Amino acid sequence: MPTLELLRPDHAEALLAFERANRAHFARSVPDRGDAYFAEFPARHAALLAEQTRGTCRFHVVRDADGELLGRVNLVDLAEGGAELGYRIAESATGRGIASAAVAEVCRLAATVYGLDFLTAATTLDNPASQAVLARNDFQLRHEFRLDDRAALAYRRDLADLRPTLLA
């Protein structure tokens, strides 16, 4: 089963290779990151690690048993008890439940380790696979909006049910 790891400096090379290999796949359902993202990747990776150190974000990579990077699952803008969830799974790993399992694990971490009360997420209307991942993880549809000129859906998941309860 794939594992989730908090982003580290030594993930940079594998993460860049993952993003390059899957760029066209991701661009079919989310806005493309643009050429500057790849050209400036070392600085971007360092900036993400700095955000994580400050506690404003939590970035994770998803790896298989052999260490291959299969995806990423991120929590950004941690504030006021919540964060925004984002995730990407390699085209070669889709359809195997990896996104659903990784999102479930990040929801658990958000509630029990990061102390969050809720998560929000968004997906484009033409991405039924992502909508299914969110539904399987108890995200509730809130509203439709525009994301870079594309129809998109906004979701929210309250995390109280993932916290351990104290027995009286």
VOLONU-79747 format. One record per residue: residue in one letter; x, y, z of N, C-alpha, C in turn. Coordinates in Angstrom, 3 decimals. Layout:
N
+------+----------+----------+----------+----------+----------+----------+----------+----------+----------+
! rest !      nc1 !      nc2 !      nc3 !     cac1 !     cac2 !     cac3 !      cc1 !      cc2 !      cc3 !
+------+----------+----------+----------+----------+----------+----------+----------+----------+----------+
!    A !        X !        Y !        Z !        X !        Y !        Z !        X !        Y !        Z !
...
+------+----------+----------+----------+----------+----------+----------+----------+----------+----------+
***
This chain:
168
+------+----------+----------+----------+----------+----------+----------+----------+----------+----------+
! rest !      nc1 !      nc2 !      nc3 !     cac1 !     cac2 !     cac3 !      cc1 !      cc2 !      cc3 !
+------+----------+----------+----------+----------+----------+----------+----------+----------+----------+
!    M !    0.845 !   -1.184 !    0.000 !    0.000 !    0.000 !    0.000 !    0.890 !    1.247 !    0.000 !
!    P !    0.527 !    2.254 !   -0.770 !    1.317 !    3.491 !   -0.794 !    1.372 !    4.167 !    0.572 !
!    T !    2.423 !    4.931 !    0.767 !    2.606 !    5.660 !    2.025 !    2.638 !    7.161 !    1.745 !
!    L !    2.336 !    7.910 !    2.775 !    2.342 !    9.364 !    2.707 !    3.541 !    9.862 !    3.499 !
!    E !    4.320 !   10.765 !    2.901 !    5.482 !   11.340 !    3.579 !    5.381 !   12.851 !    3.537 !
!    L !    5.715 !   13.500 !    4.630 !    5.793 !   14.949 !    4.651 !    6.925 !   15.380 !    3.720 !
!    L !    6.685 !   16.403 !    2.933 !    7.664 !   16.879 !    1.958 !    8.998 !   17.227 !    2.629 !
!    R !   10.080 !   16.772 !    1.990 !   11.434 !   17.013 !    2.484 !   12.299 !   17.557 !    1.344 !
!    P !   13.457 !   18.113 !    1.679 !   14.361 !   18.610 !    0.632 !   14.751 !   17.526 !   -0.372 !
!    D !   14.963 !   16.301 !    0.097 !   15.419 !   15.242 !   -0.811 !   14.333 !   14.714 !   -1.747 !
!    H !   13.107 !   15.220 !   -1.645 !   12.042 !   14.847 !   -2.576 !   12.095 !   15.659 !   -3.875 !
!    A !   12.899 !   16.702 !   -3.918 !   12.869 !   17.649 !   -5.038 !   13.018 !   16.989 !   -6.405 !
!    E !   14.026 !   16.174 !   -6.584 !   14.283 !   15.576 !   -7.897 !   13.118 !   14.691 !   -8.343 !
!    A !   12.628 !   13.842 !   -7.464 !   11.518 !   12.957 !   -7.806 !   10.240 !   13.746 !   -8.050 !
!    L !   10.029 !   14.792 !   -7.279 !    8.829 !   15.603 !   -7.438 !    8.836 !   16.340 !   -8.775 !
!    L !    9.973 !   16.893 !   -9.153 !   10.067 !   17.561 !  -10.446 !    9.838 !   16.568 !  -11.581 !
!    A !   10.419 !   15.395 !  -11.492 !   10.217 !   14.367 !  -12.527 !    8.746 !   13.970 !  -12.606 !
!    F !    8.098 !   13.821 !  -11.461 !    6.665 !   13.495 !  -11.393 !    5.836 !   14.577 !  -12.081 !
!    E !    6.099 !   15.836 !  -11.770 !    5.336 !   16.945 !  -12.358 !    5.547 !   17.019 !  -13.871 !
!    R !    6.784 !   16.825 !  -14.320 !    7.057 !   16.847 !  -15.765 !    6.367 !   15.695 !  -16.488 !
!    A !    6.492 !   14.497 !  -15.937 !    5.922 !   13.311 !  -16.581 !    4.401 !   13.376 !  -16.670 !
!    N !    3.771 !   14.075 !  -15.741 !    2.306 !   14.103 !  -15.677 !    1.701 !   15.436 !  -16.069 !
!    R !    2.496 !   16.343 !  -16.600 !    2.008 !   17.685 !  -16.914 !    0.787 !   17.663 !  -17.824 !
!    A !    0.846 !   16.943 !  -18.918 !   -0.290 !   16.899 !  -19.855 !   -1.511 !   16.253 !  -19.197 !
!    H !   -1.282 !   15.218 !  -18.430 !   -2.382 !   14.546 !  -17.709 !   -3.083 !   15.531 !  -16.775 !
!    F !   -2.329 !   16.267 !  -15.978 !   -2.925 !   17.221 !  -15.039 !   -3.639 !   18.352 !  -15.773 !
!    A !   -3.061 !   18.823 !  -16.872 !   -3.635 !   19.956 !  -17.597 !   -5.006 !   19.642 !  -18.193 !
!    R !   -5.344 !   18.369 !  -18.311 !   -6.678 !   18.007 !  -18.808 !   -7.773 !   18.320 !  -17.798 !
!    S !   -7.411 !   18.428 !  -16.518 !   -8.459 !   18.640 !  -15.514 !   -8.207 !   19.813 !  -14.565 !
!    V !   -7.013 !   20.364 !  -14.543 !   -6.715 !   21.530 !  -13.703 !   -5.875 !   22.515 !  -14.521 !
!    P !   -5.911 !   23.788 !  -14.156 !   -5.081 !   24.748 !  -14.890 !   -3.599 !   24.355 !  -14.857 !
!    D !   -2.942 !   24.485 !  -16.006 !   -1.522 !   24.136 !  -16.122 !   -0.675 !   25.068 !  -15.260 !
!    R !    0.408 !   24.542 !  -14.720 !    1.290 !   25.334 !  -13.859 !    2.116 !   26.342 !  -14.652 !
!    G !    2.302 !   26.127 !  -15.924 !    3.084 !   27.045 !  -16.748 !    4.559 !   26.685 !  -16.757 !
!    D !    5.253 !   27.157 !  -17.760 !    6.680 !   26.846 !  -17.931 !    7.539 !   27.378 !  -16.796 !
!    A !    7.167 !   28.517 !  -16.230 !    7.969 !   29.113 !  -15.158 !    8.053 !   28.185 !  -13.947 !
!    Y !    6.997 !   27.439 !  -13.675 !    7.004 !   26.505 !  -12.549 !    8.167 !   25.529 !  -12.670 !
!    F !    8.370 !   24.999 !  -13.857 !    9.424 !   24.006 !  -14.080 !   10.804 !   24.660 !  -14.130 !
!    A !   10.887 !   25.826 !  -14.743 !   12.171 !   26.529 !  -14.847 !   12.671 !   26.982 !  -13.480 !
!    E !   11.757 !   27.315 !  -12.594 !   12.114 !   27.840 !  -11.278 !   11.859 !   26.824 !  -10.159 !
!    F !   11.822 !   25.547 !  -10.503 !   11.433 !   24.532 !   -9.533 !   12.282 !   24.504 !   -8.264 !
!    P !   13.608 !   24.582 !   -8.334 !   14.382 !   24.535 !   -7.083 !   13.974 !   25.632 !   -6.089 !
!    A !   13.768 !   26.835 !   -6.577 !   13.341 !   27.932 !   -5.699 !   11.929 !   27.679 !   -5.184 !
!    R !   11.072 !   27.165 !   -6.031 !    9.689 !   26.869 !   -5.622 !    9.676 !   25.800 !   -4.537 !
!    H !   10.474 !   24.760 !   -4.706 !   10.539 !   23.684 !   -3.714 !   11.031 !   24.235 !   -2.371 !
!    A !   12.047 !   25.065 !   -2.415 !   12.573 !   25.678 !   -1.183 !   11.503 !   26.552 !   -0.522 !
!    A !   10.726 !   27.257 !   -1.327 !    9.658 !   28.105 !   -0.778 !    8.575 !   27.260 !   -0.111 !
!    L !    8.243 !   26.125 !   -0.711 !    7.251 !   25.234 !   -0.100 !    7.742 !   24.711 !    1.246 !
!    L !    8.996 !   24.331 !    1.294 !    9.557 !   23.842 !    2.553 !    9.560 !   24.937 !    3.617 !
!    A !    9.816 !   26.170 !    3.210 !    9.786 !   27.293 !    4.154 !    8.369 !   27.516 !    4.674 !
!    E !    7.379 !   27.427 !    3.793 !    5.976 !   27.560 !    4.224 !    5.624 !   26.462 !    5.221 !
!    Q !    6.086 !   25.267 !    4.942 !    5.815 !   24.138 !    5.827 !    6.469 !   24.361 !    7.195 !
!    T !    7.689 !   24.867 !    7.204 !    8.394 !   25.155 !    8.456 !    7.648 !   26.212 !    9.269 !
!    R !    7.072 !   27.192 !    8.583 !    6.292 !   28.234 !    9.266 !    4.953 !   27.709 !    9.782 !
!    G !    4.529 !   26.546 !    9.309 !    3.270 !   25.965 !    9.752 !    2.051 !   26.436 !    8.997 !
!    T !    2.241 !   27.126 !    7.885 !    1.098 !   27.606 !    7.114 !    0.607 !   26.594 !    6.091 !
!    C !    1.398 !   25.571 !    5.831 !    1.037 !   24.530 !    4.872 !    1.621 !   23.198 !    5.313 !
!    R !    1.060 !   22.123 !    4.808 !    1.598 !   20.775 !    4.996 !    1.564 !   20.094 !    3.627 !
!    F !    2.744 !   19.789 !    3.113 !    2.870 !   19.174 !    1.796 !    3.291 !   17.716 !    1.969 !
!    H !    2.674 !   16.833 !    1.209 !    2.954 !   15.398 !    1.315 !    3.188 !   14.802 !   -0.067 !
!    V !    4.033 !   13.788 !   -0.113 !    4.175 !   12.980 !   -1.320 !    3.632 !   11.589 !   -1.024 !
!    V !    3.149 !   10.953 !   -2.077 !    2.627 !    9.590 !   -1.993 !    3.622 !    8.699 !   -2.725 !
!    R !    4.125 !    7.674 !   -2.021 !    5.112 !    6.767 !   -2.617 !    4.621 !    5.330 !   -2.539 !
!    D !    5.013 !    4.550 !   -3.541 !    4.679 !    3.126 !   -3.492 !    5.747 !    2.380 !   -2.698 !
!    A !    5.602 !    1.074 !   -2.580 !    6.514 !    0.263 !   -1.774 !    7.959 !    0.329 !   -2.273 !
!    D !    8.142 !    0.609 !   -3.570 !    9.485 !    0.716 !   -4.141 !   10.047 !    2.134 !   -4.062 !
!    G !    9.286 !    3.058 !   -3.487 !    9.744 !    4.431 !   -3.354 !    9.377 !    5.340 !   -4.509 !
!    E !    8.684 !    4.807 !   -5.528 !    8.288 !    5.647 !   -6.655 !    7.241 !    6.661 !   -6.202 !
!    L !    7.420 !    7.899 !   -6.637 !    6.479 !    8.955 !   -6.288 !    5.235 !    8.815 !   -7.165 !
!    L !    4.103 !    8.577 !   -6.533 !    2.839 !    8.372 !   -7.234 !    1.940 !    9.593 !   -7.200 !
!    G !    2.202 !   10.506 !   -6.268 !    1.321 !   11.661 !   -6.167 !    1.742 !   12.593 !   -5.062 !
!    R !    0.900 !   13.594 !   -4.893 !    1.103 !   14.544 !   -3.816 !   -0.252 !   14.941 !   -3.273 !
!    V !   -0.283 !   15.218 !   -1.973 !   -1.499 !   15.652 !   -1.296 !   -1.085 !   16.780 !   -0.364 !
!    N !   -1.695 !   17.942 !   -0.553 !   -1.257 !   19.127 !    0.162 !   -2.390 !   19.777 !    0.943 !
!    L !   -2.029 !   20.369 !    2.050 !   -2.928 !   21.220 !    2.820 !   -2.301 !   22.608 !    2.821 !
!    V !   -3.001 !   23.570 !    2.265 !   -2.454 !   24.923 !    2.167 !   -3.321 !   25.912 !    2.934 !
!    D !   -2.685 !   27.000 !    3.285 !   -3.358 !   28.093 !    4.001 !   -4.015 !   27.620 !    5.293 !
!    L !   -3.240 !   26.942 !    6.134 !   -3.746 !   26.530 !    7.445 !   -4.007 !   27.781 !    8.274 !
!    A !   -5.260 !   27.996 !    8.621 !   -5.639 !   29.165 !    9.422 !   -7.051 !   28.966 !    9.953 !
!    E !   -7.286 !   29.484 !   11.136 !   -8.619 !   29.501 !   11.734 !   -9.280 !   28.120 !   11.726 !
!    G !   -8.486 !   27.094 !   11.989 !   -9.009 !   25.742 !   12.112 !   -9.222 !   24.990 !   10.820 !
!    G !   -8.820 !   25.568 !    9.690 !   -9.054 !   24.896 !    8.417 !   -7.884 !   25.017 !    7.466 !
!    A !   -8.016 !   24.338 !    6.338 !   -7.016 !   24.397 !    5.274 !   -7.676 !   23.958 !    3.978 !
!    E !   -7.009 !   24.278 !    2.880 !   -7.493 !   23.834 !    1.575 !   -6.707 !   22.599 !    1.145 !
!    L !   -7.424 !   21.578 !    0.735 !   -6.845 !   20.322 !    0.260 !   -6.613 !   20.385 !   -1.235 !
!    G !   -5.464 !   19.898 !   -1.665 !   -5.178 !   19.732 !   -3.082 !   -4.426 !   18.432 !   -3.278 !
!    Y !   -4.626 !   17.765 !   -4.398 !   -3.935 !   16.500 !   -4.637 !   -3.773 !   16.257 !   -6.126 !
!    R !   -2.743 !   15.476 !   -6.450 !   -2.431 !   15.068 !   -7.817 !   -1.909 !   13.641 !   -7.749 !
!    I !   -2.408 !   12.799 !   -8.606 !   -1.951 !   11.417 !   -8.681 !   -1.463 !   11.159 !  -10.106 !
!    A !   -0.352 !   10.463 !  -10.220 !    0.228 !   10.162 !  -11.529 !   -0.781 !    9.444 !  -12.411 !
!    E !   -0.738 !    9.745 !  -13.688 !   -1.649 !    9.095 !  -14.641 !   -1.524 !    7.573 !  -14.551 !
!    S !   -0.309 !    7.080 !  -14.386 !   -0.082 !    5.628 !  -14.321 !   -0.669 !    4.992 !  -13.066 !
!    A !   -1.027 !    5.801 !  -12.073 !   -1.536 !    5.270 !  -10.799 !   -3.031 !    5.518 !  -10.610 !
!    T !   -3.686 !    6.120 !  -11.598 !   -5.111 !    6.416 !  -11.444 !   -5.945 !    5.145 !  -11.514 !
!    G !   -7.122 !    5.221 !  -10.909 !   -8.064 !    4.117 !  -10.959 !   -7.756 !    2.977 !  -10.007 !
!    R !   -6.819 !    3.184 !   -9.086 !   -6.430 !    2.120 !   -8.151 !   -6.771 !    2.454 !   -6.698 !
!    G !   -7.495 !    3.541 !   -6.481 !   -7.880 !    3.927 !   -5.124 !   -6.806 !    4.682 !   -4.364 !
!    I !   -5.715 !    5.023 !   -5.021 !   -4.609 !    5.693 !   -4.349 !   -5.016 !    7.093 !   -3.897 !
!    A !   -5.696 !    7.842 !   -4.761 !   -6.117 !    9.195 !   -4.377 !   -7.069 !    9.141 !   -3.190 !
!    S !   -8.030 !    8.237 !   -3.221 !   -8.987 !    8.135 !   -2.111 !   -8.295 !    7.786 !   -0.807 !
!    A !   -7.356 !    6.847 !   -0.859 !   -6.636 !    6.447 !    0.356 !   -5.745 !    7.573 !    0.863 !
!    A !   -5.063 !    8.263 !   -0.038 !   -4.180 !    9.353 !    0.367 !   -4.972 !   10.514 !    0.960 !
!    V !   -6.109 !   10.833 !    0.367 !   -6.947 !   11.909 !    0.909 !   -7.488 !   11.501 !    2.276 !
!    A !   -7.892 !   10.248 !    2.430 !   -8.375 !    9.774 !    3.741 !   -7.290 !    9.923 !    4.801 !
!    E !   -6.059 !    9.579 !    4.453 !   -4.964 !    9.690 !    5.415 !   -4.667 !   11.153 !    5.758 !
!    V !   -4.711 !   12.028 !    4.774 !   -4.475 !   13.446 !    5.057 !   -5.607 !   14.012 !    5.911 !
!    C !   -6.828 !   13.578 !    5.686 !   -7.942 !   14.025 !    6.539 !   -7.698 !   13.586 !    7.986 !
!    R !   -7.245 !   12.355 !    8.158 !   -6.958 !   11.855 !    9.508 !   -5.843 !   12.678 !   10.153 !
!    L !   -4.769 !   12.923 !    9.412 !   -3.665 !   13.737 !    9.927 !   -4.128 !   15.156 !   10.254 !
!    A !   -4.952 !   15.714 !    9.388 !   -5.447 !   17.075 !    9.611 !   -6.190 !   17.168 !   10.932 !
!    A !   -6.987 !   16.153 !   11.238 !   -7.786 !   16.166 !   12.463 !   -6.975 !   15.825 !   13.697 !
!    T !   -6.087 !   14.849 !   13.591 !   -5.430 !   14.322 !   14.794 !   -4.032 !   14.870 !   15.054 !
!    V !   -3.314 !   15.248 !   14.020 !   -1.941 !   15.732 !   14.179 !   -1.858 !   17.244 !   13.974 !
!    Y !   -2.524 !   17.752 !   12.938 !   -2.423 !   19.172 !   12.616 !   -3.465 !   20.016 !   13.350 !
!    G !   -4.410 !   19.373 !   14.033 !   -5.384 !   20.089 !   14.845 !   -6.402 !   20.897 !   14.073 !
!    L !   -6.733 !   20.481 !   12.881 !   -7.697 !   21.223 !   12.062 !   -9.127 !   20.744 !   12.315 !
!    D !  -10.068 !   21.633 !   12.085 !  -11.483 !   21.331 !   12.264 !  -12.197 !   21.021 !   10.954 !
!    F !  -11.670 !   21.541 !    9.839 !  -12.327 !   21.337 !    8.548 !  -11.324 !   21.504 !    7.413 !
!    L !  -11.674 !   20.944 !    6.269 !  -10.909 !   21.117 !    5.046 !  -11.853 !   21.580 !    3.945 !
!    T !  -11.331 !   22.367 !    3.034 !  -12.071 !   22.715 !    1.828 !  -11.314 !   22.135 !    0.644 !
!    A !  -12.003 !   21.975 !   -0.464 !  -11.379 !   21.458 !   -1.681 !  -12.172 !   21.970 !   -2.870 !
!    A !  -11.548 !   21.939 !   -4.015 !  -12.220 !   22.345 !   -5.247 !  -11.768 !   21.429 !   -6.367 !
!    T !  -12.655 !   21.220 !   -7.310 !  -12.316 !   20.444 !   -8.501 !  -13.109 !   21.000 !   -9.672 !
!    T !  -12.564 !   20.848 !  -10.855 !  -13.297 !   21.309 !  -12.025 !  -14.485 !   20.388 !  -12.279 !
!    L !  -15.495 !   20.954 !  -12.889 !  -16.734 !   20.216 !  -13.148 !  -16.499 !   19.033 !  -14.084 !
!    D !  -15.485 !   19.136 !  -14.926 !  -15.196 !   18.056 !  -15.872 !  -14.203 !   17.030 !  -15.318 !
!    N !  -14.086 !   16.943 !  -13.992 !  -13.179 !   15.985 !  -13.365 !  -13.972 !   15.070 !  -12.419 !
!    P !  -14.767 !   14.151 !  -12.979 !  -15.587 !   13.279 !  -12.130 !  -14.769 !   12.370 !  -11.215 !
!    A !  -13.550 !   12.027 !  -11.594 !  -12.718 !   11.180 !  -10.732 !  -12.391 !   11.911 !   -9.431 !
!    S !  -12.037 !   13.184 !   -9.529 !  -11.735 !   13.956 !   -8.329 !  -12.998 !   14.160 !   -7.487 !
!    Q !  -14.113 !   14.391 !   -8.132 !  -15.380 !   14.523 !   -7.407 !  -15.681 !   13.244 !   -6.626 !
!    A !  -15.392 !   12.095 !   -7.227 !  -15.630 !   10.813 !   -6.554 !  -14.701 !   10.635 !   -5.358 !
!    V !  -13.443 !   11.054 !   -5.490 !  -12.497 !   10.972 !   -4.373 !  -13.021 !   11.787 !   -3.195 !
!    L !  -13.480 !   12.986 !   -3.478 !  -13.996 !   13.846 !   -2.412 !  -15.259 !   13.254 !   -1.787 !
!    A !  -16.151 !   12.740 !   -2.603 !  -17.387 !   12.128 !   -2.075 !  -17.061 !   10.926 !   -1.198 !
!    R !  -16.126 !   10.086 !   -1.629 !  -15.737 !    8.912 !   -0.825 !  -15.135 !    9.313 !    0.519 !
!    N !  -14.636 !   10.525 !    0.603 !  -14.011 !   11.000 !    1.838 !  -14.897 !   11.994 !    2.586 !
!    D !  -16.186 !   11.919 !    2.349 !  -17.195 !   12.692 !    3.093 !  -17.112 !   14.200 !    2.917 !
!    F !  -16.572 !   14.663 !    1.802 !  -16.631 !   16.084 !    1.495 !  -18.028 !   16.389 !    0.970 !
!    Q !  -18.571 !   17.501 !    1.404 !  -19.913 !   17.917 !    1.004 !  -19.812 !   19.050 !   -0.014 !
!    L !  -20.577 !   18.927 !   -1.096 !  -20.604 !   19.949 !   -2.128 !  -21.203 !   21.229 !   -1.555 !
!    R !  -20.540 !   22.356 !   -1.787 !  -21.018 !   23.652 !   -1.290 !  -21.609 !   24.509 !   -2.398 !
!    H !  -20.841 !   24.707 !   -3.474 !  -21.339 !   25.569 !   -4.552 !  -20.476 !   25.412 !   -5.796 !
!    E !  -20.975 !   25.966 !   -6.895 !  -20.233 !   25.985 !   -8.148 !  -19.610 !   27.372 !   -8.308 !
!    F !  -18.441 !   27.430 !   -8.959 !  -17.773 !   28.702 !   -9.203 !  -16.912 !   28.576 !  -10.450 !
!    R !  -16.198 !   29.622 !  -10.806 !  -15.305 !   29.609 !  -11.962 !  -13.864 !   29.541 !  -11.483 !
!    L !  -13.084 !   28.639 !  -12.068 !  -11.665 !   28.488 !  -11.759 !  -10.899 !   28.649 !  -13.069 !
!    D !  -10.246 !   29.792 !  -13.239 !   -9.529 !   30.073 !  -14.488 !  -10.409 !   29.796 !  -15.705 !
!    D !  -11.602 !   30.353 !  -15.702 !  -12.576 !   30.234 !  -16.799 !  -13.143 !   28.826 !  -16.985 !
!    R !  -13.010 !   27.985 !  -15.986 !  -13.590 !   26.645 !  -16.039 !  -14.609 !   26.514 !  -14.916 !
!    A !  -15.691 !   25.811 !  -15.189 !  -16.677 !   25.542 !  -14.146 !  -16.037 !   24.628 !  -13.107 !
!    A !  -16.247 !   24.958 !  -11.834 !  -15.631 !   24.195 !  -10.751 !  -16.629 !   24.036 !   -9.605 !
!    L !  -16.314 !   23.093 !   -8.729 !  -17.146 !   22.804 !   -7.570 !  -16.330 !   22.986 !   -6.299 !
!    A !  -16.944 !   23.592 !   -5.292 !  -16.297 !   23.794 !   -3.993 !  -16.891 !   22.817 !   -2.987 !
!    Y !  -16.027 !   22.242 !   -2.161 !  -16.417 !   21.241 !   -1.167 !  -15.883 !   21.619 !    0.211 !
!    R !  -16.479 !   20.994 !    1.234 !  -15.999 !   21.153 !    2.606 !  -16.189 !   19.829 !    3.339 !
!    R !  -15.227 !   19.524 !    4.225 !  -15.332 !   18.346 !    5.074 !  -15.009 !   18.742 !    6.503 !
!    D !  -15.988 !   18.548 !    7.393 !  -15.739 !   18.749 !    8.815 !  -15.018 !   17.513 !    9.338 !
!    L !  -14.072 !   17.710 !   10.247 !  -13.183 !   16.635 !   10.689 !  -13.470 !   16.100 !   12.078 !
!    A !  -14.503 !   16.594 !   12.749 !  -14.765 !   16.198 !   14.141 !  -14.902 !   14.685 !   14.301 !
!    D !  -15.468 !   14.013 !   13.320 !  -15.665 !   12.562 !   13.426 !  -14.372 !   11.766 !   13.369 !
!    L !  -13.268 !   12.406 !   13.008 !  -11.985 !   11.708 !   12.917 !  -11.148 !   11.825 !   14.187 !
!    R !  -11.607 !   12.634 !   15.106 !  -10.868 !   12.804 !   16.362 !  -11.248 !   11.695 !   17.336 !
!    P !  -10.273 !   11.191 !   18.067 !  -10.605 !   10.187 !   19.080 !  -11.474 !   10.820 !   20.174 !
!    T !  -12.406 !   10.030 !   20.668 !  -13.255 !   10.538 !   21.747 !  -12.753 !    9.991 !   23.066 !
!    L !  -12.901 !   10.772 !   24.107 !  -12.502 !   10.347 !   25.432 !  -13.655 !    9.563 !   26.062 !
!    L !  -13.345 !    8.430 !   26.603 !  -14.371 !    7.625 !   27.287 !  -14.513 !    8.131 !   28.716 !
!    A !  -15.755 !    8.250 !   29.165 !  -16.022 !    8.755 !   30.518 !  -15.800 !    7.679 !   31.548 !
+------+----------+----------+----------+----------+----------+----------+----------+----------+----------+
***
